[in-house]
């Protein structure tokens, strides 16, 4: 594994290049994926991520970041566990909490280290989140490990945490993906499979107020193009495309959660996860003033996020399986990304 430390403008990054063509560039800022490059069907290494070229935009926003303490939207920005009350930042329509708030993990600089074995290299990012940070209670030690394999284009994101009291944690990675290579096309033509027969029923603030069977527009159990129904009235009314939590039929690294494929590049991505939910977001609200790494202007549907996590508002909707950890029950979840060429 070739490991290179550098700076892109003022952003500290560490690049890992394996023997089979995968290059993944990580940053301590938000324990983030700054970029991913993999070979296409012609053997040319292509960028398959959407990352802002502007360092200030990257620093403040969620692109490629570890998101938390809680990913997604928590209704009314409050929750209670065993008599303890949390009041979070109301950064979603002035009412709810989104992705842990403006000073969430995406804006934190993690400590980093790496460990190599013949089979893989671990890039290990750690952060201590003190009691009261962001309105959350409990002292929490968080570790995000990127396990990058040497002889196949695969990496696993491993989330571990311990706390001194029972509290809430729901970590994900918010990488923006586009498998066409170098952002040559939008993701509307990507073929998508998602092993989920249920989807969150969203209100006008995109809070999941129940779970319902997938409709024609949200059913990817039979693979089809992301763009087939994306401009339908049902998907444009509040979400401007997909911005929905899907609930997996199976969870675990031995099960395929979802698969994404670009016919133009031949690049295929398979995702497996121990989480119960994947939030699918199709960049329906692009930043008109943003230029991505590589020079492409941000446009609608230029990328898709596959945010593996717990139910975003699980603390209110399904508290028995929502990411609660305690001194007796540490946090551990994994999400695996495997790139191949068809």
Beta strands, then each sheet from edge to edge (+ up, - down):
strand 1: 2-8
strand 2: 11-17
strand 3: 23-27
strand 4: 32-39
strand 5: 45-47
strand 6: 66-67
strand 7: 73-74
strand 8: 78-81
strand 9: 84-87
strand 10: 97-98
strand 11: 111-116
strand 12: 120-129
strand 13: 140-149
strand 14: 154-163
strand 15: 167-168
strand 16: 172-173
strand 17: 176-177
strand 18: 191-194
strand 19: 196-202
strand 20: 208-213
strand 21: 224-225
strand 22: 243-248
strand 23: 258-261
strand 24: 267-273
strand 25: 277-281
strand 26: 304-309
strand 27: 324-325
strand 28: 331-341
sheet 1: 1+ 2- 3+ 4- 5+
sheet 2: 6+ 16-
sheet 3: 7+ 10-
sheet 4: 8+ 9-
sheet 5: 11+ 12- 13+ 14- 28+ 24- 23+ 18- 21+
sheet 6: 15+ 27-
sheet 7: 17+ 26- 25+ 22- 19+ 20-
end
